Amino acid sequence: MPNARKFFVKDAVYFITTSTEQGLPFIPNIIINSILKGILARAQYLYGQEICHFVFMANHFHLIVKVTNPETLPDFIGYIKGKSA
């Protein structure tokens, strides 16, 4: 059964969290941090969402995002998940 389509509101603020299913953890060092910040910056540029805050933990991350374009939010999240994997 397919998942129900989510509805996002323009200019609303959302707390988004996701975890890695398997693989290496996000090890906190200057190189990994630079890569992850670059991924967030590129996603923000491509999809026009406004990242308010973020934190990357060992196997998951949290974002607080202000939605500027509700239609591109799923692609925005997918981009971050895909590139960080």
N, C-alpha and C positions, 0 to 999 in steps of 0.2 A: 504494500500500500504506500503510495507516495506521501511525502511530508506535505502538510498544509503550507500554502504560500504565506510568507510573512509580510506584514504591512508596516512600513516605516513612515514616520511623519517628518516633513521638512522642518528644519530648525529645532527638532527634538534632540535631546541628549540621551545616548544609550551607553550602557555598560556592556561590553562585549568580552567574553572570555572563551578561550578554546585551548585544547590540549593536543599534544602530539600523540598519535596512536602508538607509534613505536619509533625507535631510532635513538640517536644520540641526544643528550640533553643540551640545553643552551648553557654553555660554560661561560661564566662571567669573566671576560678579559677584554682588553682594549680592541682586539681584532673582531671578536664576535659582536661586541657592542656597536662597533662602527658599521658592521655589515647589517645588523638589525635596524639601526637608525636609518641607514640608507634605504632599506626596504620600505620602512614607514614613510620616509620622505618621498620616495618614488610613487608609492601607492597614493599618497595624498595629492601629489601633482597630477597623476593620471586620472583619478576618479573624483577629485574635488571635494573630498570630505575633510572636515576639520578635526584633527586629533587634539584633544585637550590634555590628556595624560595617558601614559602607558607604563607598563612594567612587564618585563620578561622574567619568568621564574625558570626553574630547571627544566620542566617539561610542558609548560603552558604559558600563556600570556593574557594580560588584561588590558583593555583599551577603554577609554572614555571618549566617545566620538559625538560631535555635533553634526547631524545629518544636513548637508547642503543640497544633495540630490538623492532622494529616496530610491530612485531606479538603479543607481550605481553602487549602493551599499553592499549588496551581495557579491558583486565583482571585486569591490575594494577588499572585503574580508577574504575572499578566495585568493586574491593576489598575494596578500600578506601570508596566508597559510601556505600557499604553494611555494613562494620564494624562500620562506623561512625553513621549510622542510628540507 
